[in-house]
Amino acid sequence: MSTIIEIFISYWPMFLRGAGVTLYISIIGTIIGSIIGLLVGVVRTIPKPEKGITRILHKLVNVILSIYIEFFRGTPMIVQASVIYYGSAIALGIDLSRTLAAFIIVSINTGAYMSEIVRGGIVSIDKGQFEAAHAIGMNHGKTMFHVIIPQVIRNILPATGNEFVINIKDTSVLSVISVSELFFQTKSVVALNYKYFQTFFVACILYLIMTYSVTRILRLIERKLEGPDNFILIGNQMQVDRPEDILRRAKKQDRNR
């Protein structure tokens, strides 16, 4: 333990720099990936047109999106990182910076997973809500934006948080393209002190701190979105009380008697 503490004290700037890059890439990648997943999930749930060119276009778009989802869900991120970073330079002549490549890789990978999560969230919404929205004159776009998506976002928040935690851990594979995240910095420290177990143990603790902190914060957000235990329904002003409030009120009435 003393060696572990000594390693952290000696190389803490490198560890913290790596942890900062890991969080930075994970946060940006998860946000962009969630937006991509939301758009793809909504597009894939658009009702199929009955006939005409729109039906063919709808089918073509769905085929392209299905290929995108299956490719990025069916291949490891470490392979995707190598293909995108080195392939863009060889095939397209585009010299991407490592950080930009990391954002692209994490974002499109997250988008593929989030699109299925969003699609599942949309399918789970009761069909009566779609029918009610259409009955009052809303088209599919307005129905999704005003009625369905707010519920879907709330329902998929736990799965989105899970993707965030996975991204924090999976950024370690970006060391294959020399992104200076936590795992890469840890390997650099090992190259200086040759103490593998103690150095990687420090990295393990840092990963655990990051994932645990993110999980706690997301749980807090989930509780906030659930709202208070007692609330007022707008329209009829009906107040729904907690069981303890009802019991307290009953005891107060008994004392008054």
N, C-alpha and C positions, 0 to 999 in steps of 0.2 A: 504493500500500500504506500509506503514512503517513496518508493521508486515512481509509482504512478503519479503521486502528487508532485514529485520533483520534475517529472516530464511535463506535466501541465504548466507548472510555474515557469519552466524554461522556454516552452514553445507555445505559450497561450496565444500570442498574436496570430500564429499560423492556424491554430485550431479555430479561433474565433472568426478569422477571415474566411476560412472554409465553411464554417457554420452559417455566416452571413450570406455567402454566395448560394449555399444550399437553400436557405429560406427565401432568398430573393427570386431564384429560378422557380422554386416550388409555388410561391404565391402568384407570380405573374403567369406562369404556365397553367396553374389551376383556374385562374380567372378567365384567361383567354380560352382555355379548353372547355370551360363550362359554357361560355358564350357560343362556341362552335357547336357543342353538344346540344344546346338549347335550340339553335337554328336548325340543325340537322334533324333533331327529334321532331320538331314541329313540321318540317317539310315532309318527313316520312309518314306523318299521320294525316296529311291532306287527303280528303276523299278522292277516289279515282273518278275522273270525268267519264261520262257515259260514252262519248264518241268524239271524233275529230282529231285535229292536230294536238290539242291539249292532252288527250289521252296518251298519245305516243310520247309527247314530251314528258309527261308525268312518269311514265314507265322508264324512260331513259334516265331521268334524274334519279329515280329510285335505284336503278341498277348501278349507277356511278357511286351513289352514297353507300350502297351495300358493299361494293368492292372496297371502298375506303375503310369502312368499319371492319370488314373481315380481315383486311391486310394488316391494319395496325393493332387489332386485337389478337391476331394469330401469329405475330412475330415478336420476338423479344426487343425491348427498347434498346439494348446494347447493339443489336444488329441494325436497327433503324438509325441509331446515331451514326454508325459507321457509314451506312449507305447514303444518308442525307448529307453528312458533312464532307466525306471524301467524294461521293458521287456527284454532288453539285459542282465541285471543282473540276472533276475529270470530264463529265458528260456535258455540263452546261457552261463551264468556264467561269462559274461564279465563286468568288473567294469569300466565303462567309466567315465572319468572326466566330470564335468558339462560343462566346456568350449568346450571340444571336442564334447560332445553330442550336444551342441548348434550349432557348425559348421555343423555337419552332418545333423541336422534337417533343418536348414535354407537352406543348399545347395541342399538337395534332394527335398525340397518343391519348391524352386525357379526353379530347373531343370525341374520339371513337368510343371510349367507354361511357362517357357522359351521354352521348346520343341515345344509347340503349336504355340508360337509366331514365332519361327524360321521356322516351317513348313509352316505357313501362309505366311511368307516372301519369302520362296522359291517358293511356288505356285504362288505368285503374279508376279514373274519374267516372262517376255514374253517367250513363248515356242520357239520362233524363235532363241533365244540365245542358248538354248540347241541344237537345230538342227544345227545351224551354227558351234558350237563347235564340235559336232559329225562329221560334214561334213569335218572338217580339221584333223580328226583322233584322237580327244580327247576321252578318255573313260569317264565313269560317274564320277570317282573320280577326274580326272584332270579338268573336266568341273566344278564340284562343287568348287574345291579349287581355281582355277585360274579365273573363270568367275562369278560364281553365289554367292559364300559366301561373297566376298568383297562388292557386292551390297546389299546383305541381311543384313550384319552388319550395314551398313549405314542406311538402311530403318527401322531396328528394334531398333535403338538407343533410340528413345523416349519411346518405350515400355519397354526397358531395364532400363531406368532411372526411369520409373514408378514403376518397380519391386523393384528397390533400395530404393525408398521412402517408399514403402509398407513394406519392410523388416526392415527399421528403426523403424517403428511403431509396427510391429508385433513381434519384439524381446521382447516386454513387456510380452508376454505370456510365455516366458522362465522362468519367476519368479516361475512358477509351479514346476520347478526342481531346484530352488534356484540359478539360474545364477544371479550374482550380476550386472545386467544391470541397466538402469536408473529407471525403475519402481520398481524394487526390492529395490534399494537404497532409493527411495522416501518412500516406505512403512517402511523402517527402520527408516527414519527421523521422520515419523508420530508416530512411536512407542515411540519416545523420547520426542516429544513436544505435541502430541495429537491435533495438529492444521491441520485438514484434508484439508480444502479448500485452505488455504494459501500455504501449502506444495505442494499439487498437482498442484496448479497454477504455481509454479516455474517449476515443471516438464513439464507442458504444454508449457511454454515459451521455455524451452530448446529443446523439441521435434520440436517445430515450427522453431527455429533457425537452427537446423540440416537439416530438410527437405527443408526449403527454400534455404539454402546455397547449398545443393546438386542439387536442381532444377536449380539454377542459373548457377552453374558450368557446368551441362549437357547441358543447352541451349547454353552456350558459345562453348562447344565442337561441338554441332550440327552445329552452324554457321561456325566454322572452317572447318568442313567436307564438307559443301556446296561449299566452294571455293570462290574465288573473283567473283564480278559481271561481270568483263570482263576477258576473258581468251583466250588463244591461243590453237587451235586444232592442235595437233602434226600430221604432215603429209602434210597438205595443208597450215599450218601457217595462218589460217583464224582467224582474231581477232574479237571477239564479244564485242561491246562497250555498255556501259550503255547509256540510253536515254539522261542523262545530258551531257555526253561526246560528243554525236553527236550534241546537241544543242550548246555547247561551241565551237566546231569546226566550226559550221555553222556561228556563230557570228564572229569568228575570220576571216573567209573568207570574210564576208560582210565588215569588217573594212579594210581589204587589198584592196578590190575593191574601 
